């Protein structure tokens, strides 16, 4: 096994004292034991609340910065983060060597082991390789493994079921399924998720589909102790209000205390409080994805003075044209002091206010319009909505005209104009919806 060979090499080199595998015993934090589905498990159980999808700090040369990693972990412990997810997409786990991964795991255990649950990203395109990586994570003291759906190969639902079942059968670590079709090209269905949730070693899901309507059905069917985590920062508050358990968050890298408070308020079903706390973070939820994750969040942490700006190729540092946008979002989120000017308006994203009218529901106009915005890399806020009252004197009429006002955002003016043109084309083509699109001056 690759991980065993690496450990032997470390022992020979005399560095095992610094990064030795987890023995399961700690004088300050003895291992806890819990049960799921009749199976006894050691370690900390999966938490609710805010779990940070932690970056891996790097020097400008690309070398992992262990000192900065320790400082980040201590900061999250102080700020109230409920769990730490390392070596995932945000942590650039796939670009690290085996030795670097082991070092990151060992340091994380040293800093927060027994205090915060540690989840390690172990998913790969190969079932057997994922099993090896998951065993390695167990060896280094992880409390759970985050396993993404196989990317590139686009397995069937039957293939996903077999893949995750084989990993779970071979694992001594609880597994969190990770469904992110936007990156992997495969979407794990609700039915497959529910079937896998019955396996005692499969204990949670990171749902990065962007479809919050999945949460309630899964919550009503999956075991009560099966954790449902949102993987979409902008939608996490609503996901928890609908029955989810928390978020695995990119935004928590820069605003850990605030994200934790949002999740606590949402778990208490205090929608007003959760919305109020979350409002300053909305620009971060959006702008930390103006380029591929983790490019913007690593730049943001460098801007905050928390680590150097190193990142591994094929990714490169944040493009200069995005700097002001991310900086403005940091200011709005109280992560960075304002430089003498108030953050206003779209927080760096150009926007338009549009009114969409017509048969929005029965002809699917509303869904198609929002899909255009999403697929073209935009974002939106629905600011007003109205529907014509039903005529109670006749047969119930589903084809009632309705109206929606929304603020549409895009990364630049060219992209915003492209989205607007496409929405106009949709209204013109979908004649049965009898729709209209009006641009409202701002």
ZASEMAR-388596 format. One record per residue (C-alpha): x, y, z. Coordinates in nm, 3 decimals, decimal comma. Layout:
N
{xx=X	yy=Y	zz=Z} $
...
//
This chain:
442
{xx=0,000	yy=0,000	zz=0,000} $
{xx=0,126	yy=0,347	zz=-0,087} $
{xx=0,038	yy=0,494	zz=0,251} $
{xx=0,214	yy=0,213	zz=0,438} $
{xx=0,526	yy=0,255	zz=0,227} $
{xx=0,530	yy=0,627	zz=0,297} $
{xx=0,503	yy=0,568	zz=0,670} $
{xx=0,793	yy=0,323	zz=0,661} $
{xx=1,004	yy=0,579	zz=0,480} $
{xx=0,917	yy=0,840	zz=0,744} $
{xx=1,010	yy=0,600	zz=1,022} $
{xx=1,345	yy=0,535	zz=0,856} $
{xx=1,407	yy=0,907	zz=0,814} $
{xx=1,343	yy=0,965	zz=1,183} $
{xx=1,046	yy=1,201	zz=1,140} $
{xx=0,775	yy=0,965	zz=1,262} $
{xx=0,772	yy=1,137	zz=1,599} $
{xx=0,646	yy=1,454	zz=1,433} $
{xx=0,384	yy=1,294	zz=1,206} $
{xx=0,303	yy=0,949	zz=1,335} $
{xx=-0,028	yy=0,773	zz=1,263} $
{xx=-0,311	yy=0,814	zz=1,507} $
{xx=-0,301	yy=0,552	zz=1,784} $
{xx=-0,660	yy=0,609	zz=1,893} $
{xx=-0,547	yy=0,729	zz=2,235} $
{xx=-0,494	yy=1,089	zz=2,346} $
{xx=-0,423	yy=1,195	zz=2,702} $
{xx=-0,614	yy=1,521	zz=2,665} $
{xx=-0,895	yy=1,399	zz=2,439} $
{xx=-0,972	yy=1,028	zz=2,480} $
{xx=-1,157	yy=0,878	zz=2,181} $
{xx=-1,534	yy=0,878	zz=2,197} $
{xx=-1,743	yy=0,584	zz=2,086} $
{xx=-2,086	yy=0,594	zz=1,926} $
{xx=-2,318	yy=0,352	zz=1,752} $
{xx=-2,503	yy=0,363	zz=1,421} $
{xx=-2,707	yy=0,082	zz=1,272} $
{xx=-2,571	yy=-0,159	zz=1,529} $
{xx=-2,210	yy=-0,077	zz=1,436} $
{xx=-1,978	yy=0,070	zz=1,699} $
{xx=-1,761	yy=0,357	zz=1,577} $
{xx=-1,476	yy=0,545	zz=1,742} $
{xx=-1,407	yy=0,915	zz=1,708} $
{xx=-1,628	yy=1,221	zz=1,713} $
{xx=-1,975	yy=1,184	zz=1,558} $
{xx=-2,070	yy=1,400	zz=1,262} $
{xx=-2,175	yy=1,745	zz=1,382} $
{xx=-2,455	yy=1,979	zz=1,288} $
{xx=-2,390	yy=2,343	zz=1,199} $
{xx=-2,098	yy=2,498	zz=1,010} $
{xx=-1,823	yy=2,274	zz=0,871} $
{xx=-1,549	yy=2,461	zz=0,688} $
{xx=-1,423	yy=2,325	zz=0,357} $
{xx=-1,072	yy=2,430	zz=0,453} $
{xx=-0,813	yy=2,561	zz=0,209} $
{xx=-0,459	yy=2,424	zz=0,216} $
{xx=-0,229	yy=2,725	zz=0,270} $
{xx=0,069	yy=2,740	zz=0,037} $
{xx=0,372	yy=2,959	zz=-0,012} $
{xx=0,408	yy=3,146	zz=-0,341} $
{xx=0,632	yy=2,858	zz=-0,452} $
{xx=0,341	yy=2,614	zz=-0,406} $
{xx=0,491	yy=2,448	zz=-0,098} $
{xx=0,236	yy=2,366	zz=0,173} $
{xx=0,258	yy=2,623	zz=0,453} $
{xx=0,223	yy=2,422	zz=0,774} $
{xx=0,255	yy=2,725	zz=1,002} $
{xx=-0,033	yy=2,902	zz=0,829} $
{xx=-0,240	yy=2,582	zz=0,841} $
{xx=-0,194	yy=2,559	zz=1,217} $
{xx=-0,298	yy=2,921	zz=1,260} $
{xx=-0,609	yy=2,872	zz=1,046} $
{xx=-0,713	yy=2,566	zz=1,246} $
{xx=-0,669	yy=2,750	zz=1,576} $
{xx=-0,873	yy=3,041	zz=1,443} $
{xx=-1,160	yy=2,812	zz=1,344} $
{xx=-1,157	yy=2,652	zz=1,686} $
{xx=-1,183	yy=2,996	zz=1,847} $
{xx=-1,453	yy=3,119	zz=1,607} $
{xx=-1,697	yy=2,836	zz=1,673} $
{xx=-1,664	yy=2,628	zz=1,357} $
{xx=-1,834	yy=2,293	zz=1,419} $
{xx=-1,619	yy=2,070	zz=1,198} $
{xx=-1,323	yy=2,076	zz=0,959} $
{xx=-1,321	yy=1,923	zz=0,610} $
{xx=-0,969	yy=1,894	zz=0,471} $
{xx=-0,821	yy=1,780	zz=0,140} $
{xx=-1,140	yy=1,830	zz=-0,055} $
{xx=-1,191	yy=2,050	zz=-0,362} $
{xx=-1,124	yy=2,368	zz=-0,166} $
{xx=-0,821	yy=2,203	zz=-0,005} $
{xx=-0,674	yy=2,106	zz=-0,344} $
{xx=-0,641	yy=1,751	zz=-0,219} $
{xx=-0,603	yy=1,603	zz=-0,566} $
{xx=-0,292	yy=1,816	zz=-0,634} $
{xx=-0,107	yy=1,716	zz=-0,316} $
{xx=0,141	yy=1,429	zz=-0,292} $
{xx=0,080	yy=1,138	zz=-0,058} $
{xx=0,336	yy=1,276	zz=0,186} $
{xx=0,176	yy=1,622	zz=0,179} $
{xx=-0,169	yy=1,477	zz=0,240} $
{xx=-0,041	yy=1,282	zz=0,539} $
{xx=0,130	yy=1,591	zz=0,678} $
{xx=-0,190	yy=1,797	zz=0,647} $
{xx=-0,388	yy=1,521	zz=0,821} $
{xx=-0,134	yy=1,485	zz=1,100} $
{xx=-0,117	yy=1,859	zz=1,168} $
{xx=-0,497	yy=1,889	zz=1,165} $
{xx=-0,523	yy=1,609	zz=1,420} $
{xx=-0,260	yy=1,776	zz=1,639} $
{xx=-0,444	yy=2,108	zz=1,637} $
{xx=-0,813	yy=2,012	zz=1,660} $
{xx=-0,829	yy=1,634	zz=1,704} $
{xx=-1,079	yy=1,533	zz=1,969} $
{xx=-1,218	yy=1,888	zz=1,974} $
{xx=-1,358	yy=1,935	zz=1,623} $
{xx=-1,463	yy=1,648	zz=1,398} $
{xx=-1,214	yy=1,602	zz=1,114} $
{xx=-1,349	yy=1,495	zz=0,774} $
{xx=-1,099	yy=1,406	zz=0,501} $
{xx=-1,173	yy=1,414	zz=0,129} $
{xx=-1,083	yy=1,068	zz=-0,003} $
{xx=-1,295	yy=1,028	zz=-0,315} $
{xx=-1,131	yy=0,941	zz=-0,646} $
{xx=-1,237	yy=0,806	zz=-0,983} $
{xx=-1,144	yy=0,453	zz=-0,868} $
{xx=-1,328	yy=0,245	zz=-0,609} $
{xx=-1,013	yy=0,064	zz=-0,497} $
{xx=-0,807	yy=0,385	zz=-0,475} $
{xx=-1,080	yy=0,549	zz=-0,268} $
{xx=-1,075	yy=0,254	zz=-0,027} $
{xx=-0,697	yy=0,295	zz=0,014} $
{xx=-0,729	yy=0,671	zz=0,071} $
{xx=-1,007	yy=0,618	zz=0,324} $
{xx=-0,797	yy=0,365	zz=0,518} $
{xx=-0,514	yy=0,620	zz=0,515} $
{xx=-0,747	yy=0,887	zz=0,659} $
{xx=-0,851	yy=0,648	zz=0,937} $
{xx=-0,485	yy=0,578	zz=1,014} $
{xx=-0,421	yy=0,951	zz=1,057} $
{xx=-0,706	yy=1,010	zz=1,301} $
{xx=-0,992	yy=1,128	zz=1,080} $
{xx=-1,345	yy=1,108	zz=1,218} $
{xx=-1,510	yy=1,064	zz=0,875} $
{xx=-1,436	yy=1,066	zz=0,502} $
{xx=-1,598	yy=1,281	zz=0,234} $
{xx=-1,634	yy=1,072	zz=-0,084} $
{xx=-1,728	yy=1,246	zz=-0,407} $
{xx=-1,914	yy=1,072	zz=-0,687} $
{xx=-1,667	yy=0,943	zz=-0,950} $
{xx=-1,592	yy=1,219	zz=-1,197} $
{xx=-1,543	yy=1,201	zz=-1,575} $
{xx=-1,667	yy=0,841	zz=-1,618} $
{xx=-2,036	yy=0,926	zz=-1,552} $
{xx=-2,146	yy=0,602	zz=-1,383} $
{xx=-2,510	yy=0,492	zz=-1,376} $
{xx=-2,715	yy=0,498	zz=-1,057} $
{xx=-2,648	yy=0,124	zz=-1,023} $
{xx=-2,277	yy=0,196	zz=-1,061} $
{xx=-2,290	yy=0,465	zz=-0,792} $
{xx=-2,472	yy=0,229	zz=-0,558} $
{xx=-2,210	yy=-0,042	zz=-0,607} $
{xx=-1,917	yy=0,203	zz=-0,581} $
{xx=-2,023	yy=0,355	zz=-0,250} $
{xx=-2,137	yy=0,024	zz=-0,104} $
{xx=-1,800	yy=-0,139	zz=-0,172} $
{xx=-1,619	yy=0,155	zz=-0,010} $
{xx=-1,850	yy=0,148	zz=0,292} $
{xx=-1,812	yy=-0,228	zz=0,334} $
{xx=-1,434	yy=-0,187	zz=0,344} $
{xx=-1,430	yy=0,124	zz=0,562} $
{xx=-1,385	yy=0,170	zz=0,935} $
{xx=-1,466	yy=0,541	zz=0,893} $
{xx=-1,813	yy=0,691	zz=0,858} $
{xx=-1,864	yy=0,818	zz=0,502} $
{xx=-2,025	yy=1,139	zz=0,377} $
{xx=-2,148	yy=1,113	zz=0,020} $
{xx=-2,064	yy=1,416	zz=-0,195} $
{xx=-2,296	yy=1,495	zz=-0,486} $
{xx=-2,167	yy=1,784	zz=-0,700} $
{xx=-2,288	yy=1,725	zz=-1,058} $
{xx=-2,157	yy=2,062	zz=-1,176} $
{xx=-1,801	yy=1,934	zz=-1,128} $
{xx=-1,833	yy=1,558	zz=-1,176} $
{xx=-2,087	yy=1,532	zz=-1,459} $
{xx=-2,302	yy=1,281	zz=-1,269} $
{xx=-2,600	yy=1,346	zz=-1,042} $
{xx=-2,675	yy=1,095	zz=-0,769} $
{xx=-3,052	yy=1,059	zz=-0,745} $
{xx=-3,261	yy=1,090	zz=-0,430} $
{xx=-3,349	yy=0,720	zz=-0,460} $
{xx=-2,981	yy=0,618	zz=-0,469} $
{xx=-2,900	yy=0,848	zz=-0,177} $
{xx=-3,182	yy=0,705	zz=0,033} $
{xx=-3,075	yy=0,348	zz=-0,043} $
{xx=-2,714	yy=0,426	zz=0,057} $
{xx=-2,823	yy=0,605	zz=0,375} $
{xx=-2,933	yy=0,269	zz=0,515} $
{xx=-2,575	yy=0,142	zz=0,519} $
{xx=-2,444	yy=0,184	zz=0,877} $
{xx=-2,111	yy=0,329	zz=0,755} $
{xx=-2,271	yy=0,589	zz=0,526} $
{xx=-2,369	yy=0,867	zz=0,763} $
{xx=-2,424	yy=1,182	zz=0,561} $
{xx=-2,452	yy=1,374	zz=0,235} $
{xx=-2,297	yy=1,694	zz=0,105} $
{xx=-2,560	yy=1,817	zz=-0,141} $
{xx=-2,409	yy=2,059	zz=-0,393} $
{xx=-2,680	yy=2,018	zz=-0,656} $
{xx=-2,828	yy=2,362	zz=-0,594} $
{xx=-3,172	yy=2,200	zz=-0,560} $
{xx=-3,305	yy=2,262	zz=-0,211} $
{xx=-3,630	yy=2,083	zz=-0,294} $
{xx=-3,444	yy=1,756	zz=-0,239} $
{xx=-3,385	yy=1,824	zz=0,129} $
{xx=-3,733	yy=1,766	zz=0,274} $
{xx=-3,798	yy=1,434	zz=0,094} $
{xx=-3,460	yy=1,297	zz=0,202} $
{xx=-3,507	yy=1,420	zz=0,558} $
{xx=-3,841	yy=1,242	zz=0,581} $
{xx=-3,704	yy=0,909	zz=0,454} $
{xx=-3,337	yy=0,886	zz=0,554} $
{xx=-3,244	yy=0,780	zz=0,909} $
{xx=-3,267	yy=1,057	zz=1,166} $
{xx=-2,892	yy=1,045	zz=1,232} $
{xx=-2,805	yy=1,070	zz=0,860} $
{xx=-2,655	yy=1,417	zz=0,825} $
{xx=-2,771	yy=1,639	zz=0,539} $
{xx=-2,524	yy=1,916	zz=0,459} $
{xx=-2,568	yy=2,185	zz=0,198} $
{xx=-2,275	yy=2,236	zz=-0,034} $
{xx=-2,407	yy=2,569	zz=-0,163} $
{xx=-2,329	yy=2,863	zz=0,066} $
{xx=-2,594	yy=3,093	zz=-0,078} $
{xx=-2,864	yy=2,830	zz=-0,025} $
{xx=-2,747	yy=2,678	zz=0,302} $
{xx=-2,967	yy=2,883	zz=0,533} $
{xx=-3,282	yy=2,774	zz=0,350} $
{xx=-3,155	yy=2,415	zz=0,328} $
{xx=-3,131	yy=2,396	zz=0,707} $
{xx=-3,468	yy=2,562	zz=0,751} $
{xx=-3,613	yy=2,281	zz=0,536} $
{xx=-3,463	yy=2,012	zz=0,756} $
{xx=-3,092	yy=2,002	zz=0,672} $
{xx=-2,827	yy=1,970	zz=0,940} $
{xx=-2,574	yy=2,229	zz=0,829} $
{xx=-2,331	yy=2,337	zz=0,559} $
{xx=-1,988	yy=2,239	zz=0,433} $
{xx=-1,888	yy=2,594	zz=0,358} $
{xx=-1,634	yy=2,782	zz=0,149} $
{xx=-1,747	yy=3,116	zz=0,295} $
{xx=-1,661	yy=2,988	zz=0,644} $
{xx=-1,294	yy=3,012	zz=0,543} $
{xx=-1,315	yy=3,391	zz=0,571} $
{xx=-1,618	yy=3,438	zz=0,802} $
{xx=-1,625	yy=3,133	zz=1,031} $
{xx=-1,799	yy=3,297	zz=1,326} $
{xx=-2,077	yy=3,448	zz=1,117} $
{xx=-2,150	yy=3,131	zz=0,921} $
{xx=-2,169	yy=2,940	zz=1,249} $
{xx=-2,424	yy=3,188	zz=1,383} $
{xx=-2,634	yy=3,165	zz=1,065} $
{xx=-2,648	yy=2,787	zz=1,095} $
{xx=-2,741	yy=2,804	zz=1,464} $
{xx=-3,028	yy=3,045	zz=1,394} $
{xx=-3,152	yy=2,835	zz=1,101} $
{xx=-3,139	yy=2,517	zz=1,312} $
{xx=-3,351	yy=2,698	zz=1,572} $
{xx=-3,599	yy=2,776	zz=1,292} $
{xx=-3,549	yy=3,149	zz=1,347} $
{xx=-3,575	yy=3,256	zz=0,985} $
{xx=-3,564	yy=3,629	zz=1,058} $
{xx=-3,250	yy=3,602	zz=1,268} $
{xx=-3,079	yy=3,368	zz=1,021} $
{xx=-3,161	yy=3,599	zz=0,729} $
{xx=-3,039	yy=3,906	zz=0,916} $
{xx=-2,705	yy=3,747	zz=1,005} $
{xx=-2,662	yy=3,596	zz=0,658} $
{xx=-2,739	yy=3,915	zz=0,465} $
{xx=-2,386	yy=4,067	zz=0,485} $
{xx=-2,244	yy=3,736	zz=0,358} $
{xx=-2,451	yy=3,713	zz=0,040} $
{xx=-2,187	yy=3,887	zz=-0,170} $
{xx=-1,924	yy=3,646	zz=-0,039} $
{xx=-2,146	yy=3,347	zz=-0,118} $
{xx=-2,155	yy=3,474	zz=-0,477} $
{xx=-1,816	yy=3,637	zz=-0,534} $
{xx=-1,604	yy=3,360	zz=-0,384} $
{xx=-1,706	yy=3,170	zz=-0,698} $
{xx=-1,631	yy=3,440	zz=-0,956} $
{xx=-1,353	yy=3,205	zz=-1,066} $
{xx=-1,314	yy=2,836	zz=-0,993} $
{xx=-1,295	yy=2,743	zz=-0,625} $
{xx=-1,055	yy=2,778	zz=-0,440} $
{xx=-0,897	yy=3,059	zz=-0,644} $
{xx=-1,105	yy=3,348	zz=-0,500} $
{xx=-1,110	yy=3,227	zz=-0,139} $
{xx=-0,732	yy=3,179	zz=-0,131} $
{xx=-0,687	yy=3,534	zz=-0,262} $
{xx=-0,936	yy=3,655	zz=0,002} $
{xx=-0,746	yy=3,489	zz=0,285} $
{xx=-0,422	yy=3,640	zz=0,158} $
{xx=-0,593	yy=3,981	zz=0,147} $
{xx=-0,700	yy=3,928	zz=0,508} $
{xx=-0,340	yy=3,854	zz=0,602} $
{xx=-0,409	yy=3,499	zz=0,714} $
{xx=-0,182	yy=3,315	zz=0,471} $
{xx=0,036	yy=3,356	zz=0,161} $
{xx=-0,126	yy=3,346	zz=-0,181} $
{xx=0,018	yy=3,022	zz=-0,318} $
{xx=-0,197	yy=2,790	zz=-0,529} $
{xx=-0,119	yy=2,476	zz=-0,731} $
{xx=-0,132	yy=2,462	zz=-1,108} $
{xx=-0,333	yy=2,410	zz=-1,320} $
{xx=-0,508	yy=2,677	zz=-1,115} $
{xx=-0,353	yy=3,022	zz=-1,101} $
{xx=-0,408	yy=3,322	zz=-0,869} $
{xx=-0,725	yy=3,529	zz=-0,898} $
{xx=-0,742	yy=3,748	zz=-1,208} $
{xx=-0,684	yy=4,115	zz=-1,140} $
{xx=-1,023	yy=4,214	zz=-1,284} $
{xx=-1,188	yy=4,025	zz=-0,994} $
{xx=-0,984	yy=4,179	zz=-0,712} $
{xx=-1,212	yy=4,474	zz=-0,641} $
{xx=-1,519	yy=4,254	zz=-0,652} $
{xx=-1,389	yy=4,005	zz=-0,395} $
{xx=-1,246	yy=4,285	zz=-0,180} $
{xx=-1,585	yy=4,458	zz=-0,177} $
{xx=-1,753	yy=4,134	zz=-0,073} $
{xx=-1,501	yy=4,093	zz=0,211} $
{xx=-1,578	yy=4,445	zz=0,329} $
{xx=-1,952	yy=4,386	zz=0,315} $
{xx=-1,907	yy=4,063	zz=0,515} $
{xx=-1,706	yy=4,247	zz=0,784} $
{xx=-1,399	yy=4,039	zz=0,701} $
{xx=-1,194	yy=4,335	zz=0,587} $
{xx=-1,194	yy=4,700	zz=0,688} $
{xx=-1,331	yy=4,936	zz=0,426} $
{xx=-1,066	yy=5,150	zz=0,259} $
{xx=-1,234	yy=5,484	zz=0,299} $
{xx=-1,532	yy=5,414	zz=0,076} $
{xx=-1,865	yy=5,254	zz=0,140} $
{xx=-1,948	yy=4,927	zz=-0,033} $
{xx=-2,260	yy=4,981	zz=-0,239} $
{xx=-2,497	yy=4,841	zz=-0,494} $
{xx=-2,413	yy=4,512	zz=-0,660} $
{xx=-2,094	yy=4,463	zz=-0,460} $
{xx=-1,884	yy=4,456	zz=-0,775} $
{xx=-2,121	yy=4,258	zz=-0,999} $
{xx=-2,308	yy=4,455	zz=-1,267} $
{xx=-2,682	yy=4,395	zz=-1,247} $
{xx=-3,019	yy=4,472	zz=-1,404} $
{xx=-3,367	yy=4,471	zz=-1,259} $
{xx=-3,614	yy=4,285	zz=-1,480} $
{xx=-3,987	yy=4,217	zz=-1,464} $
{xx=-4,101	yy=3,885	zz=-1,611} $
{xx=-4,475	yy=3,853	zz=-1,673} $
{xx=-4,702	yy=3,590	zz=-1,822} $
{xx=-4,800	yy=3,231	zz=-1,752} $
{xx=-4,488	yy=3,171	zz=-1,549} $
{xx=-4,584	yy=2,831	zz=-1,405} $
{xx=-4,808	yy=2,635	zz=-1,638} $
{xx=-4,574	yy=2,689	zz=-1,936} $
{xx=-4,255	yy=2,658	zz=-1,735} $
{xx=-4,142	yy=3,011	zz=-1,816} $
{xx=-4,008	yy=3,080	zz=-1,467} $
{xx=-3,798	yy=2,763	zz=-1,454} $
{xx=-3,651	yy=2,816	zz=-1,798} $
{xx=-3,567	yy=3,178	zz=-1,723} $
{xx=-3,384	yy=3,095	zz=-1,401} $
{xx=-3,205	yy=2,808	zz=-1,573} $
{xx=-3,071	yy=3,048	zz=-1,838} $
{xx=-2,933	yy=3,277	zz=-1,566} $
{xx=-2,768	yy=2,987	zz=-1,383} $
{xx=-2,618	yy=2,821	zz=-1,691} $
{xx=-2,470	yy=3,150	zz=-1,815} $
{xx=-2,285	yy=3,193	zz=-1,484} $
{xx=-2,518	yy=3,460	zz=-1,346} $
{xx=-2,706	yy=3,503	zz=-1,022} $
{xx=-3,040	yy=3,650	zz=-0,919} $
{xx=-3,249	yy=3,781	zz=-0,634} $
{xx=-3,630	yy=3,764	zz=-0,659} $
{xx=-3,745	yy=4,095	zz=-0,514} $
{xx=-4,120	yy=4,074	zz=-0,579} $
{xx=-4,377	yy=3,822	zz=-0,693} $
{xx=-4,751	yy=3,839	zz=-0,757} $
{xx=-5,016	yy=3,615	zz=-0,908} $
{xx=-5,367	yy=3,695	zz=-1,032} $
{xx=-5,633	yy=3,570	zz=-0,785} $
{xx=-5,822	yy=3,259	zz=-0,893} $
{xx=-6,178	yy=3,305	zz=-1,014} $
{xx=-6,364	yy=3,104	zz=-0,750} $
{xx=-6,692	yy=3,116	zz=-0,949} $
{xx=-6,562	yy=2,881	zz=-1,216} $
{xx=-6,352	yy=2,569	zz=-1,241} $
{xx=-6,013	yy=2,610	zz=-1,075} $
{xx=-5,774	yy=2,775	zz=-1,322} $
{xx=-5,408	yy=2,683	zz=-1,310} $
{xx=-5,328	yy=2,915	zz=-1,599} $
{xx=-5,324	yy=3,238	zz=-1,406} $
{xx=-5,096	yy=3,521	zz=-1,517} $
{xx=-4,823	yy=3,607	zz=-1,270} $
{xx=-4,541	yy=3,855	zz=-1,238} $
{xx=-4,190	yy=3,833	zz=-1,096} $
{xx=-3,938	yy=4,111	zz=-1,042} $
{xx=-3,580	yy=3,997	zz=-1,012} $
{xx=-3,234	yy=4,146	zz=-0,991} $
{xx=-3,003	yy=3,966	zz=-1,234} $
{xx=-2,625	yy=3,968	zz=-1,176} $
{xx=-2,337	yy=3,865	zz=-1,400} $
{xx=-1,960	yy=3,874	zz=-1,378} $
{xx=-1,932	yy=4,164	zz=-1,625} $
{xx=-2,144	yy=4,382	zz=-1,855} $
{xx=-2,094	yy=4,155	zz=-2,155} $
{xx=-2,221	yy=3,851	zz=-1,965} $
{xx=-2,514	yy=4,053	zz=-1,826} $
{xx=-2,616	yy=4,167	zz=-2,175} $
{xx=-2,589	yy=3,808	zz=-2,299} $
{xx=-2,823	yy=3,682	zz=-2,025} $
{xx=-3,071	yy=3,962	zz=-2,094} $
{xx=-3,076	yy=3,884	zz=-2,469} $
{xx=-3,135	yy=3,519	zz=-2,399} $
{xx=-3,425	yy=3,598	zz=-2,165} $
{xx=-3,583	yy=3,820	zz=-2,431} $
{xx=-3,543	yy=3,536	zz=-2,683} $
{xx=-3,704	yy=3,289	zz=-2,443} $
{xx=-4,009	yy=3,512	zz=-2,401} $
{xx=-4,039	yy=3,559	zz=-2,778} $
{xx=-4,004	yy=3,188	zz=-2,858} $
{xx=-4,233	yy=3,055	zz=-2,583} $
{xx=-4,548	yy=3,208	zz=-2,733} $
{xx=-4,787	yy=2,991	zz=-2,530} $
{xx=-4,664	yy=3,158	zz=-2,210} $
{xx=-4,782	yy=3,498	zz=-2,337} $
{xx=-4,483	yy=3,646	zz=-2,162} $
{xx=-4,310	yy=3,978	zz=-2,155} $
{xx=-3,976	yy=4,095	zz=-2,020} $
{xx=-3,930	yy=4,454	zz=-1,908} $
{xx=-3,608	yy=4,619	zz=-1,798} $
{xx=-3,671	yy=4,844	zz=-1,497} $
{xx=-3,439	yy=5,145	zz=-1,460} $
{xx=-3,227	yy=5,127	zz=-1,145} $
//
